Amino acid sequence: MYRIRFHGRGGQGIKTASRILGSALFLEGYRVQDAPRYGAERRGAPIFAYVRAAHDEILERGIITRPDLVLVADDSLVSIPAAGVTQGLHDHAMLVLVSRESAATWSDRLNLSCKVVVLPPADTIDDPRKFSYPGATLAGAAARLLGIVSRASLVQAIRDELEAIAPAVRQENEALALRAYDDLADMEAGVIEGESVPVSGSVTPQWVDELFEEASVAAPVIHGGLTSVEVRTGLWRTMRPVIDLERCNRCWWVCSTFCPDSAISINKEGYPEVDYEHCKGCMICVAKCPPHAIEAVSERRAQEQEA
């Protein structure tokens, strides 16, 4: 059985990538599972999706803990433990990263014994109205690395899964997937199929009796407030709102009210300040600002300017 895991951020097409690969494998005669798993449904939040493929009946369920192939659309997720990018990687697995760093650099950083492949990212996109499609790139890469998906099946899967979207966007996804498929021709069939896990030797878990407790203890009631501040949701951000104070009208109620996460506060002078530890980069403030004093800047560029 092949076990594939995609990692990325909300809005990068990770769910779509698993569907494209799953459909392509189905067209090749495989039995397939593909499903996403994510927490907050918000652009920039960590997400992963998994695909299983086998000729026999697939009895496994749930997340993949020992993958044969892991594909990552955003290399900043590697440093976030909750994203689980490297979970279960073993000697015969393969890790594919969209990154500006080399494969040797990542192998050294993570002390990995498995094969590491790096795909160059698209050009940096500073305009939030534009968008790239790393999910399609990873789907094409996975199809080639498995060595069991033909070019024709990959194209058909993309057209089937993206039938409802604009033709121009569908064609761009198709071009990116095929580019990755062609670029990895020398690594075709580099992924080794994992062994099936027998269920005959599994042990049925014993029933556990829990003591009944009062509702004040057992009920899902939050007694301690302000705990969400400990969750650094700013790590989800790919675009950063930057305020031009010279253009700001100090109409404080607009940006601070519309911010869905209360990440914008007002200082003593009446100017808005962004809490970048918790700003997720939804860019609602950019759209709502009357004098257009808030600009969307790529997170990578902002960090380079700070450095």
WOPEFEN-V442446 format. One line per field, one symbol per residue. ss: DSSP state (h for helix, s for strand, l for the rest). A space follows every 50 residues. Layout:
ss=???
This chain:
ss=lssssssssllllhhhhhhhhhhhhhhlllsssssssslllllllsssss ssssllllllllllllllssssllhhhhhlhhhllllllllllsssssll llhhhhhhhhllllsssssllllllllllllllhhhhhhhhhhhhhllll hhhhhhhhhhhlllllhhhhhhhhhhhhhhhhhlhhhlllllllllllll llllllllllllllhhhhlllllllllhhhllhhhhllssssslllllll llhhhhhhlllllssslllllssslllllllllhhhhhlllllssssshh hhhhhhl
